[in-house]
Amino acid sequence: MAHYGAKKQKDGREFRFYENTDDLSTELAEYIAELSEAAVKECGIFTLALSGGSLISLMRKLCGAPYTRTVDWAKWHIFFADEQAVAKSHPDSNYRLAKEGFLSKVPIIPNHLHAINYTVSAEQAAEDYEFVIRQLVRTRVVCASDVSDCPKFDLILLGMGRDGHVASLFPNHPVLNETEAWVTFVTNSPKPPPERITFTLPVINSASHVAVIVTGSNKAETVKFVISGIGPECSSLPANLVQPINGKVVWFLDRAAASKLHGSEFS
Ligand SMILES: O=C(O)[C@H](O)[C@@H](O)[C@H](O)[C@H](O)COP(=O)(O)O
């Protein structure tokens, strides 16, 4: 086990601490590969939703041995937990980021890559994407949750912003209260670009597994609020609202992101 510390909270959230991003990437690859093997064994498919940001580079170890050989890539279906409403080729596009950093390096079957409709507004793209996912639930490519009327993705990978946002769910934003839609949109994202689509919290919290990957000292203050539960508005931090109903959330943190935690918060 490459982590130097771990903590399981009473609410079931698990936090794993890594010396550096290399150790974190090593174990993140193993974690994803193991979940995909279990999902493929159980129902022949692995459904994975990606966020953007530094997460993609931290998945780099999955693009090498032994995973290129051992993972059953043909059974993977890829989704985006959030996406910028920009062209696929735009520097801010999560599609482009994922393609360049991960998807171009592993043999995902092209029509198993479920991208958003980039030719319409964020509002229309959210509606279209939800329709696509609803069709995939109907045809049983994506499982349906048995505790909510949401899709049950095998794994959703999230980053976290300094403000505690995950996907494109930002603090104090009305979309945090969305309970019906599976995919919604924002047009005033505090993190540019302004127009985005995002999975809603009910979808994130219906996943079998969620991993939140946070590195860097600039996130340390927010990590402290998340773990200690103390801090201004910490209960409304979107990252603190990630609590899968019938699933498991694991946080992957490097030492820099955990640098404001004290001993007691590690055990
Ligand atoms: O599209 C996005 O902007 C991302 O999905 C966003 O939610 C990201 O994961 C966080 O902002 C953390 O990004 P970093 O890890 O790069 O700080």
The ligand as an SDF file (V2000), in Angstrom:
LIG
                    3D

 17 16  0  0  0  0  0  0  0  0999 V2000
  -14.0250   21.1060  -15.3380 O   0  0  0  0  0  0  0  0  0  0  0  0
  -13.4780   21.4180  -14.2940 C   0  0  0  0  0  0  0  0  0  0  0  0
  -13.0590   22.5620  -14.0390 O   0  0  0  0  0  0  0  0  0  0  0  0
  -13.1740   20.3320  -13.3470 C   0  0  0  0  0  0  0  0  0  0  0  0
  -13.9660   19.2500  -13.4970 O   0  0  0  0  0  0  0  0  0  0  0  0
  -13.1620   20.8220  -11.9390 C   0  0  0  0  0  0  0  0  0  0  0  0
  -14.2000   20.3400  -11.1410 O   0  0  0  0  0  0  0  0  0  0  0  0
  -11.8350   20.3530  -11.3700 C   0  0  0  0  0  0  0  0  0  0  0  0
  -11.8820   18.9590  -11.1190 O   0  0  0  0  0  0  0  0  0  0  0  0
  -11.5100   21.1280  -10.1160 C   0  0  0  0  0  0  0  0  0  0  0  0
  -11.5650   22.5030  -10.4280 O   0  0  0  0  0  0  0  0  0  0  0  0
  -10.1040   20.7730   -9.6120 C   0  0  0  0  0  0  0  0  0  0  0  0
   -9.1900   21.0790  -10.6270 O   0  0  0  0  0  0  0  0  0  0  0  0
   -7.6190   20.9400  -10.3020 P   0  0  0  0  0  0  0  0  0  0  0  0
   -7.4220   19.5580   -9.7520 O   0  0  0  0  0  0  0  0  0  0  0  0
   -6.9350   21.1450  -11.6270 O   0  0  0  0  0  0  0  0  0  0  0  0
   -7.3060   22.0100   -9.2790 O   0  0  0  0  0  0  0  0  0  0  0  0
  1  2  2  0
  2  3  1  0
  2  4  1  0
  4  5  1  0
  4  6  1  0
  6  7  1  0
  6  8  1  0
  8  9  1  0
  8 10  1  0
 10 11  1  0
 10 12  1  0
 12 13  1  0
 13 14  1  0
 14 15  2  0
 14 16  1  0
 14 17  1  0
M  END
$$$$
